[in-house]
Amino acid sequence: MSDDKEIPKVTTYQLVSRYTRALSRWIKAGRPVRMEAEIIDIFRNDCCPCEDYDKRTTSCRHCGCRVNESVIAPLNKIAMQTEHCPLEKW
């Protein structure tokens, strides 16, 4: 018996499209970034314990975005202040 929920498969097209839109929003907003302490807090308290977090790829299985402790915004969705968790965890 398995009570695993079905995680939607993110296609390459969806991933590229979402990333392009996120990057565009971030650039148009003036490239605002979260503080390092906030990034670490979100990652450790919201992403790491989440069942949708894939440690192997350091990405969210739900949206496909990379999430980690990096302060380099284009490489980490959490760092981009214009972005949020699709599951509304942050």
Number of C-alpha atoms within 10 A of each C-alpha: 3 4 5 7 8 7 11 10 11 14 11 10 9 13 13 13 12 15 18 12 11 18 19 13 16 19 13 11 11 9 16 14 18 15 13 15 11 13 23 19 13 19 21 14 13 15 24 18 10 14 13 17 22 17 12 6 12 17 20 23 18 18 21 23 22 18 25 23 20 16 19 14 18 16 15 18 27 30 28 24 17 20 15 14 16 10 9 7 11 13
